[in-house]
Amino acid sequence: MEFQLTRELIDQIMFGMENQDTEFVLDTEEPRVIKIQEISDQPDGTEEPDDRYIPLPEWRSVDGYNLMEKFVASLHNPIYREILRRILASGKGVFRQFKDALKEKKEIERLWYHFKEREMRSRVVEWYNLLRESWGLAHVGDPEGDETDALVLTDFTFSLTDPGEQVEISTESESVAPPESNTTSDVVLHFDEIGFMECMAEQPAHIVRFLLDRRRRLLTLPDAPTARILVARTPVNELAGFLWADLSELPDGRMVSCLNQIYVLPEFRGLGLARTLFTRFCSFAYEQKAETLLIEVPGAAAFLLGMFEAEGASPHSQLLQLDITDWYRENVELPV
């Protein structure tokens, strides 16, 4: 009855699990997945061991629904997370609506298929290990390991882009207003402002505007000779995100880089693009002989600190805010 769980066999088992119209079993002698009716079609007089054919791991419609719920809960993309949540709560034609919504954004669809495959493979391996226990054997891992986890990012391309080059932006995106011009320089400034506003959303509007204007006076523009812009594009060559930095030579000849902005369009968040843009730019900066990369993290973008620190970055400075009116009332004004 013992058999080896291979990649090909796992694929066969998952196919049989999902097929709700036909009952499949595992022929442990081959080993392969067959329709249960094929057993009854054996020539008369053929005797088979009682344990040759075993049922596949159970997979019902409710398991598929629970898997969709788990995927939505794990999805970092806020736009599609909410869209898919509404579909799951609708109660009518959920499976069809779910698939149709995913088809509208291929990157999220690919993420779903990779997630689904990983979860179902885990179910198969768990089932196989229960069988191994009954055989008196030790547990084993997935023969394919975690290879599927890294596949989504291969759907995107990354390249340094000239400030005057045209950048395609999806006309279907409703998450942000489009820039006036599609040159890389204008696109970067447009989404840099949006990203800064997102990070400072909890602050009063006049303070945010003041800080943005101050920031723009201190930064060199994206079309400056020292600017470097790394762009992430979708499989259809549309903008998914970018990293904007400066690479400058100091008077003593050493090179230093300043990271101005990492921005990923909302519909592509949660796929690891920000980290990939960052690590790829670090490799480029090293090749250009840069010794130091300086990073300013405004407002709510502090959630990126963990990512930067995981790559080895350490704190350099921090911007603090004090409410002067409250301070004066507490420290200067005398009580009435």
C-alpha positions as semicolon CSV with decimal commas, in nm:
position;residue;x (nm);y (nm);z (nm)
1;M;0,000;0,000;0,000
2;E;0,296;0,233;0,055
3;F;0,361;0,484;-0,224
4;Q;0,576;0,791;-0,283
5;L;0,410;1,133;-0,299
6;T;0,550;1,308;-0,607
7;R;0,470;1,648;-0,756
8;E;0,277;1,486;-1,039
9;L;0,074;1,272;-0,800
10;I;-0,011;1,573;-0,584
11;D;-0,145;1,750;-0,892
12;Q;-0,359;1,447;-0,977
13;I;-0,494;1,427;-0,622
14;M;-0,583;1,797;-0,614
15;F;-0,765;1,767;-0,946
16;G;-0,967;1,475;-0,810
17;M;-1,044;1,660;-0,487
18;E;-1,189;1,958;-0,670
19;N;-1,398;1,760;-0,917
20;Q;-1,741;1,753;-0,753
21;D;-1,908;1,563;-1,039
22;T;-1,699;1,245;-1,031
23;E;-1,565;1,034;-0,747
24;F;-1,196;0,952;-0,765
25;V;-0,972;0,718;-0,567
26;L;-0,600;0,663;-0,548
27;D;-0,463;0,345;-0,698
28;T;-0,167;0,290;-0,464
29;E;-0,017;0,018;-0,683
30;E;0,036;0,240;-0,990
31;P;0,025;0,498;-0,813
32;R;-0,228;0,724;-0,988
33;V;-0,571;0,879;-0,942
34;I;-0,855;0,701;-1,121
35;K;-1,234;0,723;-1,140
36;I;-1,401;0,488;-0,896
37;Q;-1,598;0,332;-1,181
38;E;-1,272;0,209;-1,331
39;I;-1,245;-0,037;-1,041
40;S;-1,579;-0,196;-1,125
41;D;-1,473;-0,217;-1,490
42;Q;-1,195;-0,464;-1,407
43;P;-1,218;-0,797;-1,596
44;D;-1,412;-1,072;-1,416
45;G;-1,202;-1,283;-1,190
46;T;-0,947;-1,012;-1,113
47;E;-0,876;-0,996;-0,742
48;E;-0,724;-0,684;-0,592
49;P;-0,594;-0,625;-0,238
50;D;-0,852;-0,455;-0,019
51;D;-0,619;-0,162;0,051
52;R;-0,507;-0,099;-0,308
53;Y;-0,764;0,179;-0,365
54;I;-0,800;0,452;-0,103
55;P;-1,023;0,762;-0,098
56;L;-0,871;1,103;-0,166
57;P;-0,860;1,380;0,098
58;E;-1,209;1,516;0,153
59;W;-1,280;1,844;-0,026
60;R;-1,632;1,990;-0,019
61;S;-1,785;2,313;-0,141
62;V;-1,759;2,452;0,211
63;D;-1,382;2,385;0,202
64;G;-1,358;2,593;-0,116
65;Y;-1,556;2,874;0,045
66;N;-1,341;2,865;0,359
67;L;-1,031;2,880;0,141
68;M;-1,163;3,195;-0,032
69;E;-1,231;3,352;0,309
70;K;-0,878;3,271;0,423
71;F;-0,731;3,420;0,106
72;V;-0,930;3,743;0,144
73;A;-0,824;3,773;0,509
74;S;-0,459;3,737;0,405
75;L;-0,482;3,982;0,116
76;H;-0,295;4,307;0,189
77;N;-0,446;4,487;-0,110
78;P;-0,720;4,705;0,050
79;I;-0,923;4,759;-0,267
80;Y;-0,962;4,398;-0,373
81;R;-0,985;4,274;-0,016
82;E;-1,303;4,482;0,027
83;I;-1,442;4,384;-0,316
84;L;-1,394;4,014;-0,243
85;R;-1,534;4,047;0,109
86;R;-1,855;4,193;-0,029
87;I;-1,881;3,906;-0,277
88;L;-1,837;3,644;-0,005
89;A;-2,105;3,814;0,203
90;S;-2,351;3,836;-0,087
91;G;-2,461;3,473;-0,057
92;K;-2,556;3,433;-0,425
93;G;-2,333;3,286;-0,694
94;V;-2,031;3,345;-0,471
95;F;-1,790;3,115;-0,655
96;R;-1,870;3,262;-0,997
97;Q;-1,859;3,624;-0,871
98;F;-1,528;3,553;-0,698
99;K;-1,367;3,417;-1,015
100;D;-1,506;3,700;-1,229
101;A;-1,368;3,965;-0,989
102;L;-1,023;3,805;-0,994
103;K;-1,017;3,801;-1,374
104;E;-1,039;4,182;-1,370
105;K;-0,698;4,205;-1,202
106;K;-0,462;3,938;-1,329
107;E;-0,199;3,995;-1,060
108;I;-0,449;3,927;-0,781
109;E;-0,583;3,628;-0,976
110;R;-0,233;3,480;-0,995
111;L;-0,186;3,543;-0,624
112;W;-0,511;3,353;-0,558
113;Y;-0,408;3,053;-0,767
114;H;-0,071;3,035;-0,594
115;F;-0,239;3,067;-0,253
116;K;-0,498;2,802;-0,341
117;E;-0,235;2,561;-0,470
118;R;-0,020;2,606;-0,161
119;E;-0,314;2,544;0,075
120;M;-0,442;2,240;-0,114
121;R;-0,093;2,093;-0,140
122;S;-0,063;2,134;0,236
123;R;-0,391;1,942;0,278
124;V;-0,260;1,660;0,058
125;V;0,072;1,639;0,242
126;E;-0,110;1,631;0,576
127;W;-0,330;1,345;0,448
128;Y;-0,023;1,160;0,320
129;N;0,155;1,194;0,653
130;L;-0,144;1,044;0,835
131;L;-0,108;0,746;0,603
132;R;0,266;0,729;0,677
133;E;0,188;0,721;1,049
134;S;-0,031;0,417;0,991
135;W;0,261;0,257;0,804
136;G;0,496;0,333;1,092
137;L;0,695;0,588;0,888
138;A;0,813;0,941;0,969
139;H;0,646;1,249;0,828
140;V;0,774;1,417;0,510
141;G;0,746;1,769;0,370
142;D;0,603;1,901;0,047
143;P;0,829;1,775;-0,237
144;E;0,791;2,114;-0,407
145;G;0,868;2,315;-0,092
146;D;0,782;2,687;-0,104
147;E;0,858;2,743;-0,472
148;T;0,509;2,874;-0,545
149;D;0,553;3,160;-0,295
150;A;0,803;3,338;-0,516
151;L;0,619;3,306;-0,845
152;V;0,394;3,612;-0,828
153;L;0,675;3,866;-0,848
154;T;0,807;3,704;-1,165
155;D;0,498;3,843;-1,339
156;F;0,642;4,196;-1,308
157;T;0,938;4,360;-1,480
158;F;1,172;4,610;-1,313
159;S;1,387;4,865;-1,494
160;L;1,557;5,201;-1,446
161;T;1,360;5,452;-1,649
162;D;1,455;5,783;-1,811
163;P;1,262;6,088;-1,671
164;G;1,126;6,174;-2,015
165;E;1,012;5,822;-2,100
166;Q;0,637;5,758;-2,127
167;V;0,484;5,533;-1,860
168;E;0,160;5,348;-1,930
169;I;-0,104;5,370;-1,656
170;S;-0,412;5,149;-1,649
171;T;-0,724;5,341;-1,748
172;E;-0,926;5,092;-1,540
173;S;-0,766;5,202;-1,215
174;E;-1,013;5,394;-1,001
175;S;-0,794;5,401;-0,692
176;V;-0,613;5,724;-0,777
177;A;-0,656;6,015;-1,017
178;P;-0,425;5,998;-1,321
179;P;-0,141;6,249;-1,367
180;E;-0,165;6,524;-1,629
181;S;0,128;6,381;-1,824
182;N;0,256;6,026;-1,860
183;T;0,625;6,115;-1,861
184;T;0,812;5,933;-1,589
185;S;0,904;6,261;-1,419
186;D;0,544;6,385;-1,398
187;V;0,414;6,043;-1,294
188;V;0,668;6,025;-1,011
189;L;0,580;6,372;-0,880
190;H;0,208;6,296;-0,907
191;F;0,219;5,971;-0,714
192;D;0,481;6,106;-0,474
193;E;0,227;6,366;-0,363
194;I;-0,046;6,104;-0,331
195;G;0,186;5,878;-0,133
196;F;0,290;6,161;0,097
197;M;-0,075;6,256;0,157
198;E;-0,155;5,894;0,242
199;C;0,124;5,883;0,497
200;M;0,017;6,210;0,658
201;A;-0,359;6,151;0,644
202;E;-0,398;6,192;1,021
203;Q;-0,247;6,543;1,020
204;P;-0,432;6,874;0,955
205;A;-0,447;6,962;0,585
206;H;-0,253;7,288;0,624
207;I;0,033;7,109;0,803
208;V;0,046;6,840;0,535
209;R;0,059;7,099;0,260
210;F;0,333;7,292;0,440
211;L;0,541;6,976;0,490
212;L;0,493;6,871;0,128
213;D;0,601;7,213;-0,003
214;R;0,899;7,210;0,233
215;R;0,989;6,860;0,121
216;R;0,973;6,957;-0,245
217;R;1,209;7,249;-0,187
218;L;1,464;7,016;-0,031
219;L;1,443;6,740;-0,291
220;T;1,595;6,741;-0,635
221;L;1,330;6,686;-0,904
222;P;1,291;6,348;-1,079
223;D;1,434;6,495;-1,400
224;A;1,756;6,607;-1,229
225;P;2,083;6,443;-1,344
226;T;2,124;6,276;-1,004
227;A;1,774;6,123;-1,002
228;R;1,731;5,749;-1,040
229;I;1,385;5,599;-1,098
230;L;1,323;5,225;-1,079
231;V;0,985;5,127;-1,224
232;A;0,782;4,808;-1,173
233;R;0,556;4,719;-1,466
234;T;0,277;4,464;-1,504
235;P;0,284;4,190;-1,771
236;V;0,095;4,431;-2,002
237;N;0,361;4,700;-1,942
238;E;0,149;4,924;-1,717
239;L;0,281;5,100;-1,407
240;A;0,256;4,900;-1,084
241;G;0,493;5,106;-0,869
242;F;0,827;5,286;-0,856
243;L;1,122;5,382;-0,640
244;W;1,259;5,735;-0,671
245;A;1,603;5,814;-0,533
246;D;1,904;6,039;-0,582
247;L;2,259;5,918;-0,639
248;S;2,515;6,192;-0,577
249;E;2,890;6,223;-0,559
250;L;3,031;6,398;-0,251
251;P;3,325;6,643;-0,276
252;D;3,562;6,370;-0,157
253;G;3,450;6,143;-0,442
254;R;3,235;5,905;-0,237
255;M;2,883;5,822;-0,356
256;V;2,570;5,857;-0,141
257;S;2,207;5,786;-0,227
258;C;1,886;5,927;-0,079
259;L;1,559;5,737;-0,111
260;N;1,280;5,985;-0,179
261;Q;0,977;5,765;-0,240
262;I;0,860;5,407;-0,282
263;Y;0,507;5,401;-0,417
264;V;0,297;5,101;-0,520
265;L;-0,046;5,159;-0,673
266;P;-0,318;5,038;-0,433
267;E;-0,438;4,756;-0,660
268;F;-0,088;4,601;-0,660
269;R;-0,015;4,620;-0,288
270;G;0,040;4,309;-0,087
271;L;0,246;4,136;-0,356
272;G;0,591;4,226;-0,221
273;L;0,662;4,494;-0,483
274;A;0,787;4,756;-0,235
275;R;1,049;4,519;-0,091
276;T;1,153;4,405;-0,438
277;L;1,193;4,763;-0,561
278;F;1,401;4,841;-0,253
279;T;1,633;4,540;-0,275
280;R;1,684;4,582;-0,650
281;F;1,773;4,948;-0,607
282;C;2,018;4,861;-0,330
283;S;2,193;4,624;-0,571
284;F;2,204;4,897;-0,836
285;A;2,339;5,154;-0,588
286;Y;2,613;4,913;-0,485
287;E;2,711;4,863;-0,848
288;Q;2,735;5,243;-0,879
289;K;2,981;5,248;-0,585
290;A;2,736;5,411;-0,341
291;E;2,839;5,350;0,020
292;T;2,533;5,484;0,202
293;L;2,157;5,499;0,143
294;L;1,960;5,755;0,346
295;I;1,587;5,700;0,398
296;E;1,329;5,941;0,539
297;V;1,006;5,775;0,653
298;P;0,717;6,024;0,688
299;G;0,402;5,982;0,897
300;A;0,216;5,654;0,865
301;A;0,486;5,515;0,636
302;A;0,651;5,407;0,961
303;F;0,502;5,064;0,886
304;L;0,787;5,034;0,634
305;L;1,044;5,065;0,912
306;G;1,024;4,691;0,976
307;M;1,101;4,619;0,612
308;F;1,397;4,859;0,605
309;E;1,534;4,734;0,937
310;A;1,502;4,374;0,817
311;E;1,734;4,471;0,532
312;G;1,986;4,610;0,782
313;A;1,894;4,982;0,791
314;S;1,938;5,164;1,123
315;P;1,773;5,487;1,250
316;H;1,944;5,809;1,147
317;S;1,694;6,077;1,254
318;Q;1,328;6,121;1,342
319;L;1,081;6,406;1,286
320;L;0,871;6,493;1,590
321;Q;0,561;6,713;1,616
322;L;0,459;6,927;1,914
323;D;0,124;7,103;1,958
324;I;0,245;7,448;2,073
325;T;-0,101;7,561;2,184
326;D;-0,136;7,266;2,421
327;W;0,220;7,311;2,541
328;Y;0,162;7,680;2,617
329;R;-0,161;7,609;2,805
330;E;0,009;7,348;3,018
331;N;0,337;7,530;3,080
332;V;0,283;7,907;3,060
333;E;-0,077;8,008;3,113
334;L;-0,176;8,045;3,476
335;P;-0,492;7,865;3,590
336;V;-0,797;8,090;3,615
